Amino acid sequence: MLQLSSYLLNRPVLSLRSGNAVAWVSAPIFNPHNLRIEGFYVKTRDRKDLILLCQDIRETGGRGLIVNDYDVLAEPQDLVRLKALLELNFELPGKTVHTTTHQKVGKVSDYAVETMTMYVQKLYASQPIWKNLGGGTLSIDRSQIVEITNKTIVIGDLHQTAPAPANALAV
């Protein structure tokens, strides 16, 4: 099921064993190579910053993220495989969105995540007021993304027309 980022952030991490909140989600850890959320930074009751890996989440329920127990939360230095991603500190919101012809589309204001796989499926770009007087956002599917850099996200041209079929040309 697709959920907006607000559905996952600032939510409690609930333990099945104790039945209580053991931490609160503070920020996602993105993999910019495949736009997947690999885990979340969480804050515990004693203000300790730990990491919850997505593979340890049993369910994303209406009350929060459900895990087996507090023991699944890890120290950042203990996660050797995630070291490179943690050093990148990649964030989606605020990235500028350009087309392949260098036309500025806007900035990423939100995103939608498939909660079963944790892949980002949609980006929502806020357009400048002079481009869109209604102040709406542009929805960008992950299939439209051509390249992701540290500062920008490049998508295919917005007004690109599909080529006409060959048999439609013969009249």
N, C-alpha and C positions, 0 to 999 in steps of 0.2 A: 504494500500500500504506500502511495506517495504521501509524504508529510512535509510541511514547511519546516524550516530550521527552528522556528520558535517552539515546535512540538518537542524537539530534542534538547534544547538548551535551557538552562536554569531549572532543570527538573531534578527531583530526588532520585537517588540510586537506592532501590529497595532490596533488602536481603531476604531471601526466602527462609533462611534459618532463624533469624531474629524477628522478622516481620516488621522491622523498622527501617527508616532511612539511615544509610551508613555514609552517604556522601551526596553532593549536589554537582551536577554537570556544569562546568564553566565554559569550556570551549572544545570544538572538534579538532581532531588531528587529520588533516587532509593529505592524501597522496596526490600530488599534482600530475603525476604520470598517467593515472587512470581515473581521476576524480572520484575516489572512494574515500570514505571516512574510515580510517584504520582504528580509531579509538577516540577517547574523550579525556580531556583534562578534567579532574574532579577535585573538589575540596571536601575534606572530611570534617567532622565535628570539631576536631582539635586544630583546624586550619592548616592541615597538612595537604600539600599538593601531590596528588597521585594520578595514575593513568588507568583508565578502564579500557581494555581492548574490546572491540566489537564482538569477537568470537566468544567472549565471556558473558555477553548479554543474552539472557534466556528469552526475554520478551520485552517489547516496548509497549507497555500498557498505558491506560489512561491516567494512572496515578504516577507513573515514572518508569525508569528503566529497571528491570528486575534481573537480579543476579543471584547466584547461589549463596554467597556469603562475602563478607568483608575481605577475605583472603584473596579474592581475584584482583583486587586493586594492587597495582605495582608501582614501585619507585621508578622514575624516568631513567636513572642510570642502570637499572636492572634489565631494561629492554634493549638488548644489543641490536636486534634486527630493525628496530625503529629509530636507531640513533641518527641516521642520515635524514629521515623525515622530520624528526624533532628539531634538528639543526636548521632545516629549511624554514620552519615556522611559517608555512604557506597558509594564507587566509584568502577566502573567496570574496567576502563582502568588501566593497571598495575598489576592486580591480576594474580598470577601464576595459570596455568592450569595443573592439574595432572590427571592421570588415576586412576582407583580404585586399580591398582597394583603398585601405587606410581611411575609411569613413568612420568617424566616431559615432558609436551607437549610444553610449551612456556608461553608467557604472553599475556593477552588480550590487543590488540591494537585498536580495534574498535568494534562496535556492530551495529546491524540493528534493527530498531523499527517498529512495525506495528502502523502506525499513527492514526488509528481509535481507537484502544484499549490501545495504549501506552505500550504494552508488548514487552520486548526484545525478538526477535525471533531467532536471530543468534549472535554468538560471533565470532570474528576473532582473532586468536591467532598467534602472531609472533613467529616463531620457531628460535632457535639459528642457527647461520650460519653453524656450524658443522653438524647440522641435515638436513638442507636444503640449499644446495649450491646456489640455485636460489633465496633464501631470500624471498620466498613466505609466505603466511599466510594460516593457517588451518581454515576452516569454521566449526563451531560447532553449531548444532541445539539445541534449548532449550530442546528437548526431550532426548538428550544425557547427560544432566546435572544430576548428582546423588546428589551432595551436594554443598552448598555454605557456606564458612566460611569467617571470617574477612580477611584472607590472601590468601586463595586459592579457586579455583573452581575445583571440582572433577567431571570427566566425565567417562563414561563407557570405557572399553578398545577399542583401535583403531583397532586392528587386530583380534577382536573376530569373530570367524566364526559361522555361524548359524548351528544348528544341522541338520543332514540329515533327510529327511522324512523317516518314518518307511517302507513304501512300496518300497523305492528306495534301501534299503539294500538287499532285496530278489532278487537274480539274478538266 
